[in-house]
């Protein structure tokens, strides 16, 4: 992602992120004092929030392949037009990230999707402490 994401970037999901149905309109905001960490909040329910990590900053080896259908969902034609995020899952013992279902944003139009990757090599839960090894 190399360039910074503007404060309060509007995102429109083609389908609600998993578990957050039916909301599709969100705001992505950098978390102050953190590099590559973002807060994703629905525009209608501010008490709900997801934390996302910029994969290009925190998981540089994470290079999932999207299907043509997944790219078409958000009108993505070039990889360099995508922002790629992994969802952070706080746990009682350890925080993990979901590499199987990243959030992909077409930075040209704000269209977004949480996709399930076809490649089973990417796990659902990876401890945050192991993320740089991915």
C-alpha positions, 0 to 999 in steps of 0.5 A: 500500500506504500502511500498513506490512506486518507483519514476517514476513507469511505468504503462501500462493500459489495456484500457486508463483511462476515458477521456484520450484515446488513451494513455495507457502508464503512469508514476506514481510519488510521489508528493514531500512533500506529503504522499500518493499523486501521479502524473500520466502522460502519457508518450507521453503528459506531459502537461496532469496530474492526481493526485491520492491518495493512498487509503491505506493512505487516505481512509483506510475504502475504501475496494471496491470489484473487480469482477473476470473479473476486476482482470483478466484484470490486471492478479491480483490473490491476493489482496495484489498485488494490489495498489489502487488509487482514482482519485482527481478532483479539483473543483472551490469550493471544491476538490473531489475524485472518489470512483466509478472508482478507478485505480488498479495497479498490482504491480507485473507487472505494468498492470493497469486499471481504473474500474467502481465498480459494488457496487453502494455504492461508490459515484462518487464524495466525497469531499476531506474533507470527505474522511477520514470518508469513 
